[in-house]
């Protein structure tokens, strides 16, 4: 990685440079299912069993031999009752078995007739439907075959993935190590929520926002709080943050003004590439490495201090980087191509990420004020419109929509 990149980079090139440095941060860990939600699977999960393990009934009804019925209205003797988890006896000619959903099919039966198509008279059942062989029977291995891969390494585990593992009897999973991330913010003008604002001060929204986004991605976060706007304090904070962490993430202080000390502090403690990216909002982004006193380095990413710029650069760059540190196979969000409900006549020379939401017709509606200082636009919105450089659009045109459901998890 070069120490500086002076030209303006497009978003995809900057992301490629960033991801080229990402490697899984540590050895895999084995955790019980109840602790695996949101973790990244480190190895494939194979089933040792068929699911279901036996042919079973899809319906409450009667298991029978289809050859015993020549026409609707046939009469069979009800010889047994089989509930889920019970094994029935072999079915003899002329017999039926009362059976319930999920119960194993008794030997000899080849069909199930739902109870709504049957009439019970004493110990016999009149079957008003002529079934075909295999009707309403789930065959053994219908869902999962023994030896098959049910979960692939690299996927982030969702509730249904844990259910799938449990369905094949797996009680624990091998997952990637959690990235250890140190978070710090700069800016003497910042106050913490609950404190009184002095004249000219603003509350630190980035600290709470970035910490929550990191934790949602499975990171172990050390919140180092707010660093004083001096070069010495910034250097000391970065030196301490590099120890015991895989990534140091900062917000603010990346410009070249007299009170912006993060850039020279990082350069004194390691190496830094300061990128100007052709995007709006979120143009400045810094990436580098910090030397650890005990050897090795920690990654460093510096985000803009502007809240919306910080939010957008996080979801576009930090999110995929953190997922790559966990060996995740899917790093990019799922994009939807949808009609716009709004006009956007102001084409920009940079690629734009516009705050938007879906209306009741499934169209994409833009927030009326796209200024990068308006954090409320991210609360109002459902996602971002990824608008190419130099492109305007009107209502009805198709736009590329990135839902927050894909960007924030």
C-alpha positions in Angstrom: 0.0 0.0 0.0 1.4 3.4 -1.0 1.7 6.1 1.7 -0.5 8.5 -0.2 -2.9 8.5 -3.0 -3.2 12.0 -4.4 -5.6 11.5 -7.3 -9.4 11.3 -6.9 -10.6 7.7 -6.7 -13.9 6.3 -7.8 -15.9 4.4 -5.1 -15.2 0.9 -6.5 -11.5 1.5 -6.9 -11.2 2.8 -3.3 -13.1 -0.2 -2.0 -10.9 -2.6 -3.9 -7.8 -1.0 -2.4 -9.3 -1.3 1.0 -10.4 -4.9 0.7 -7.1 -6.0 -0.7 -5.7 -5.4 2.9 -8.4 -7.4 4.7 -7.6 -10.8 6.1 -9.4 -12.8 8.8 -8.2 -11.5 12.2 -7.7 -14.7 14.1 -8.3 -18.4 14.5 -11.9 -19.7 14.3 -13.8 -20.3 17.5 -16.3 -23.0 18.3 -19.5 -21.6 20.0 -22.8 -23.2 20.9 -25.8 -22.4 18.6 -27.3 -19.9 21.0 -24.2 -17.8 20.7 -23.7 -17.9 17.0 -26.3 -15.4 15.7 -24.6 -12.8 13.5 -21.3 -14.6 13.5 -19.6 -15.6 10.2 -19.3 -19.4 9.7 -15.7 -20.6 9.4 -16.3 -24.0 7.9 -19.1 -25.8 6.0 -21.7 -27.6 8.0 -22.6 -31.1 6.6 -25.5 -33.2 7.7 -24.9 -36.6 9.1 -28.6 -37.6 8.7 -31.4 -37.5 6.3 -34.2 -35.0 7.0 -36.8 -36.3 7.4 -35.3 -39.5 8.7 -38.3 -41.5 7.5 -41.1 -41.1 5.0 -43.8 -39.0 6.9 -47.2 -37.6 6.5 -47.8 -34.0 5.3 -51.4 -34.1 6.6 -53.7 -35.3 9.3 -55.6 -38.1 7.6 -55.3 -41.8 6.9 -52.4 -43.7 5.6 -53.3 -46.6 3.2 -52.4 -48.7 0.3 -53.6 -47.0 -2.9 -54.2 -50.4 -4.5 -56.9 -51.2 -1.9 -59.2 -48.5 -3.4 -60.7 -49.2 -6.8 -62.9 -46.1 -6.7 -63.9 -43.2 -4.4 -66.0 -44.4 -1.5 -63.9 -47.4 -0.6 -64.1 -48.8 2.9 -61.0 -49.7 5.0 -60.6 -50.9 8.5 -58.8 -48.5 10.8 -56.1 -50.7 12.4 -53.9 -48.3 14.2 -53.2 -44.7 15.2 -49.8 -43.1 14.6 -48.8 -39.7 16.0 -45.6 -37.8 15.3 -42.6 -39.6 16.9 -44.3 -43.0 16.9 -43.6 -45.9 14.6 -46.5 -47.8 13.2 -46.9 -51.5 12.5 -46.8 -52.8 8.9 -50.1 -52.1 7.2 -52.0 -55.1 5.9 -54.3 -55.2 2.8 -57.6 -53.6 3.5 -56.3 -51.6 6.4 -55.8 -47.9 7.0 -53.9 -46.1 9.8 -55.1 -42.9 11.4 -52.1 -40.6 11.0 -51.1 -37.1 12.0 -48.8 -34.5 10.4 -45.2 -35.5 10.7 -45.8 -39.1 11.7 -43.8 -41.8 10.0 -45.6 -43.7 7.3 -46.2 -47.3 8.3 -44.6 -50.0 6.2 -46.9 -51.1 3.4 -48.7 -47.7 3.0 -48.0 -45.7 -0.1 -50.4 -42.7 0.2 -52.2 -40.4 2.7 -55.7 -39.1 2.2 -56.5 -36.0 4.2 -59.1 -36.3 6.9 -61.5 -33.9 5.1 -61.9 -36.5 2.3 -62.7 -39.3 4.7 -65.7 -40.3 6.8 -65.4 -42.5 9.9 -68.1 -45.1 10.6 -67.2 -47.1 13.7 -63.9 -48.9 13.2 -63.9 -48.2 9.4 -63.2 -45.2 7.3 -64.9 -44.4 4.0 -62.4 -42.8 1.6 -64.1 -40.3 -0.8 -60.9 -39.7 -2.7 -58.8 -42.0 -5.0 -55.2 -41.1 -4.2 -52.2 -41.7 -6.3 -49.1 -43.4 -4.9 -47.0 -41.0 -2.9 -49.8 -38.5 -2.3 -49.2 -36.3 0.8 -46.1 -38.2 1.8 -42.7 -36.5 2.4 -40.1 -39.0 1.4 -37.0 -39.7 3.6 -34.3 -37.0 2.8 -36.9 -34.8 1.2 -35.3 -31.7 2.8 -31.7 -32.7 3.5 -29.7 -35.7 2.4 -27.0 -37.2 4.7 -23.6 -35.9 3.6 -24.9 -32.8 2.0 -23.7 -29.3 2.9 -26.4 -27.4 4.7 -24.5 -24.2 5.5 -21.6 -22.7 3.6 -18.5 -21.1 5.3 -18.4 -17.4 4.9 -22.1 -16.8 5.5 -23.3 -14.6 8.4 -25.6 -16.7 10.5 -29.2 -15.7 10.7 -31.9 -17.3 12.9 -33.0 -19.6 10.1 -29.4 -20.8 9.7 -29.3 -21.7 13.3 -32.5 -23.6 12.9 -31.1 -25.5 9.9 -28.0 -26.5 12.0 -30.3 -27.6 14.8 -32.4 -29.6 12.4 -29.5 -31.9 11.5 -28.4 -32.3 15.1 -25.5 -29.8 15.2 -25.1 -28.2 18.6 -22.1 -25.9 18.0 -20.5 -24.1 15.1 -17.1 -23.0 14.0 -17.2 -19.2 13.5 -14.7 -16.5 12.6 -13.1 -14.5 15.4 -14.7 -11.2 16.2 -12.7 -8.1 15.0 -11.5 -6.0 17.9 -12.2 -2.4 17.0 -11.1 0.7 18.9 -13.4 3.7 18.3 -12.3 7.3 18.9 -13.7 10.7 18.0 -12.0 14.1 17.8 -13.3 17.6 18.1 -13.2 20.0 21.1 -16.6 21.3 19.9 -18.2 18.0 20.7 -20.3 17.4 23.8 -21.6 14.1 25.0 -25.4 13.5 25.4 -26.5 14.6 28.8 -23.9 17.4 29.1 -24.8 21.0 28.7 -23.8 22.6 25.3 -21.5 25.5 25.4 -21.8 28.2 22.8 -20.8 26.8 19.4 -20.8 23.2 20.6 -22.6 20.2 19.1 -23.5 16.8 20.5 -21.4 13.9 19.4 -23.8 11.8 17.3 -21.0 9.8 15.5 -19.8 8.1 18.7 -23.1 6.4 19.4 -23.9 5.8 15.8 -20.6 4.2 14.8 -20.4 2.1 17.9 -23.9 0.7 17.2 -23.0 -0.1 13.6 -19.8 -1.9 14.6 -21.6 -4.0 17.2 -24.3 -4.9 14.7 -21.5 -6.3 12.5 -20.2 -8.6 15.3 -17.3 -6.5 16.4 -15.9 -6.3 19.9 -15.8 -2.5 20.4 -13.5 -0.5 22.7 -15.0 3.0 23.0 -12.1 5.3 23.7 -14.3 8.3 23.8 -13.3 11.8 22.7 -9.7 12.8 22.1 -8.5 16.3 22.8 -7.6 18.4 19.7 -3.9 18.3 20.2 -1.3 16.4 18.3 0.2 14.8 21.4 -3.1 13.6 22.7 -4.1 12.2 19.4 -0.7 10.3 19.0 -1.1 8.9 22.5 -4.6 7.7 21.9 -3.7 6.1 18.6 -0.6 4.4 20.2 -2.8 2.9 22.9 -5.6 2.0 20.5 -3.3 -0.1 18.3 -2.5 -2.4 21.1 -4.9 -5.2 21.4 -7.1 -4.2 18.4 -7.4 -5.3 14.8 -8.8 -2.0 13.6 -8.8 1.6 14.9 -11.7 3.7 13.6 -11.7 7.4 14.0 -14.3 10.1 13.2 -13.2 13.7 12.4 -9.8 15.4 12.3 -8.9 14.2 8.8 -8.7 17.6 7.1 -5.6 19.7 6.8 -6.6 22.5 9.2 -4.6 23.6 12.2 -6.9 21.7 14.6 -7.0 18.5 12.6 -4.4 16.2 14.1 -5.4 12.7 13.1 -3.6 12.6 9.8 -0.1 13.7 11.1 -0.6 11.5 14.2 -1.3 8.4 12.2 1.7 9.2 9.9 3.9 9.4 12.9 2.7 6.1 14.3 2.5 4.1 11.1 1.5 4.8 7.5 -1.5 6.5 5.9 -3.2 6.8 2.5 -5.5 9.8 2.4 -8.0 9.3 -0.3 -10.2 11.8 -2.0 -13.1 9.8 -3.4 -15.5 11.0 -6.1 -18.6 10.6 -4.0 -21.1 12.7 -2.3 -21.4 12.8 0.7 -18.2 11.5 2.3 -15.4 12.6 0.0 -12.4 12.2 2.4 -11.4 8.8 3.7 -8.2 7.7 5.2 -6.8 4.2 5.4 -3.5 3.0 6.9 -1.8 1.0 9.6 -0.6 1.7 13.1 2.5 0.1 14.6 2.0 -1.9 17.8 4.7 -1.6 20.4 4.8 -5.4 20.8 5.1 -5.8 17.0 2.7 -6.0 14.2 0.2 -3.5 13.0 -3.5 -2.6 13.4 -5.6 -1.3 10.5 -6.7 2.3 10.6 -9.7 3.9 9.0 -10.4 7.6 9.4 -13.9 8.8 8.6 -15.2 12.3 8.0 -16.6 14.1 11.1 -19.8 15.2 9.3 -22.5 12.8 10.6 -24.1 11.9 7.3 -20.7 11.6 5.6 -19.5 9.4 8.4 -22.7 7.3 8.1 -22.4 6.8 4.3 -18.6 6.1 4.3 -19.1 3.6 7.1 -21.8 1.6 5.2 -19.9 1.7 1.9 -16.4 1.1 3.1 -16.1 0.1 6.8 -18.9 -2.4 6.7 -17.4 -4.6 3.9 -14.0 -4.2 5.4 -15.1 -5.5 8.8 -17.0 -8.4 7.1 -13.9 -9.3 5.2 -11.9 -9.4 8.5 -14.3 -12.1 9.4 -14.0 -14.0 6.1 -17.6 -13.3 5.0 -18.4 -14.4 1.5 -21.0 -11.6 0.8 -19.6 -8.2 1.3 -21.8 -6.0 -0.8 -25.5 -5.1 -0.1 -28.3 -6.3 -2.2 -29.4 -3.5 -4.5 -33.0 -3.0 -5.8 -33.9 -1.4 -9.1 -37.1 0.5 -8.5 -39.0 3.4 -10.0 -38.4 6.9 -8.5 -41.2 8.9 -6.9 -39.1 12.1 -7.0 -37.3 14.3 -9.5 -33.5 14.8 -9.2 -32.6 17.5 -11.8 -29.2 18.4 -10.2 -26.7 16.0 -11.8 -23.4 16.0 -9.9 -19.9 15.2 -11.3 -19.5 12.8 -8.4 -21.4 9.6 -7.6 -24.1 10.4 -5.2 -25.7 8.5 -2.3 -29.1 10.1 -1.7 -31.2 9.4 1.4 -34.5 8.0 0.4 -37.4 5.7 1.4 -40.0 3.5 -0.2 -43.6 4.9 -0.5 -46.7 2.8 -0.3 -46.5 2.0 -4.0 -42.9 0.7 -3.8 -41.4 3.8 -5.4 -38.3 5.5 -4.1 -38.9 8.9 -2.5 -36.0 11.3 -1.9 -35.6 13.2 1.3 -36.2 16.9 0.3 -33.0 18.1 1.9 -29.8 16.2 0.9 -27.3 18.4 2.7 -24.7 16.2 4.4 -25.3 17.8 7.8 -28.9 16.6 8.0 -28.6 13.4 10.0 -32.4 13.3 10.3 -32.5 12.2 6.6 -31.0 8.8 7.7 -33.8 8.4 10.3 -36.5 9.3 7.8 -35.1 7.1 5.1 -35.1 3.4 4.3 -31.9 3.4 2.3 -29.7 5.2 -0.2 -30.2 5.8 -3.9 -26.9 5.0 -5.6 -26.9 7.6 -8.4 -24.1 7.5 -11.0 -22.0 10.7 -11.6 -23.5 13.1 -14.0 -27.0 11.6 -13.9 -30.3 13.3 -13.2 -33.7 11.6 -13.2 -37.4 12.3 -13.0 -40.3 10.5 -11.3 -40.9 7.1 -13.0 -37.2 6.6 -14.0 -35.6 3.5 -12.5 -33.0 4.0 -9.8 -30.6 1.8 -7.8 -31.8 1.6 -4.2 -29.6 0.2 -1.4 -31.9 -0.7 1.6 -30.7 0.1 5.1 -31.7 -3.5 5.9 -28.8 -4.7 3.7 -26.4 -1.8 4.7 -26.8 -2.0 8.5 -26.5 -5.7 9.2 
